[in-house]
Amino acid sequence: MSTDLSLIGRSACEIVELLRTEEVSPHDLLDTLAAQIERVEPQVNALPTLCFERAHAHADALLKKPVAERGLLCGLPVPIKDLTDVAGVRTTRGSLVYRDRVPATSDAGVALLEARGGVIYAKSNTPEFGSGGHTYNSVFGITRNPWDLSRSAGGSSGGAAAALASGTAWVAQGSDLAGSLRTPSAFCGVVGMRPTPGRVSYAPAADPYGTLGIHGPMARNVTDTALLLDAMCAEVDGAPLSLAAPATPFLTHARNPRRPARVAFSAGLGIATPEPEIAAICLKTMDRLAANGIGVDETDLDLSAANQAFHTLRGIAYATNYEEVLAQHRDVLNPNVVWNIEFGLQQDNQAMRSALRTRAALFQRLDTLLQRYDVLICPASIVLPFPVEMRDVREAAGRHFDTYIDWLAITYALTLTGMPVIVIPCGMSASGLPVGIQIVGRVRGEAALLSAARAIEEIVGEWANGKPQVS
């Protein structure tokens, strides 16, 4: 076993190849991560719970098998978001209610990752129950952005994104409802994918038929994201909507980039207005695509009806999951969480019917657009990473927001449609903070989306003119 910090800068795909040729072992990677975590974690607070002893034991078990039987990831370390159970590892969900909880069994998605050769070594930080676009909680505190430690890493998969940006992970598991892996990816300059519901499954769940909250892969580039997506895909017992793994791996499609012929671009999806600097960087990115032979059309797509529908359906999901928690532990819950649950409990049948009809209409609207374009592109966030002292964003581009999640409308509008979305970095602000775009593909179209995203990633090229403060 040895520590080699030069491995931190390698891609996940390169690391897996080194594992397959046995030029490095999972133990080497774990020791290297431990050293990097010791260097950067006190400043970033991305991975507050570590389980290296468990990880080394899993690595020992893998190494007893022939290389060909060590799974797709072959011993690649993977952190798991603290909303998701890992057997024998403290899993708090960012809440004082569960601060001492150690589950006896793993989530089915975690078990799948381990069966595919992933080695779990840490839990990544999240706001309480994943609520909001800024990662802080009363158990572990604030996760800071590696590009600027005074700024938010986004949320709710902020710990995962910050770990990737600060070199304490090669890939990371995240989850997304209102943009929970997309916003942190944009804030931290990494890649995150929200797949079609059912593509990546988890179990057990309070509502196994829910399609708003999903799990997805995060990494530093599109190809590594595709690698982790392959490892996360399978029909899962206990997840009735789970989809089978594709015949051709997603990684194959990512490694064969295909430039889209025509893309639609929207600055705000009719529901949001980005800050001027973000809009300018995204438009510059569209100019680069056009200069490389891709047709770019601005679209008047209007998803503004998503606001009420999303709040209604999200509130019902919170009430389904946490009604009993509210009844028993109101005094220790974040006020935003209390509001979420109570809002859901107040929804009536009429509100539900209206939300479902609206959701269907929005899906049809976007589906029709994507019959004419290969992908839709829009900003991944309407604001730059904000100071960590702020709990949320209440104003942007001259618009006031009534709730703590309204600033996430540009991501949650797409949640309602069920289309797969990937976020990639496309530039930097004058203050040295990352800016990202969302690329939206057709339903169940992850393969074509990854191929197009990889081609766009190649055109964007070196988007950063600096490096994180902590890496």
Helices and strands as residue ranges (DSSP letters): G 5-9, H 12-20, H 26-44, E 49-50, H 52-63, G 67-69, E 77-81, G 96-98, H 108-115, E 119-124, G 128-130, E 136-137, E 141-142, E 144-145, E 148-152, H 158-166, E 171-176, H 182-188, E 191-194, E 214-219, H 222-232, H 250-254, E 262-265, H 276-291, E 295-298, H 306-329, G 330-332, H 335-345, H 349-370, E 375-379, E 395-396, E 399-400, G 406-408, H 409-417, E 421-428, E 434-440, H 446-460
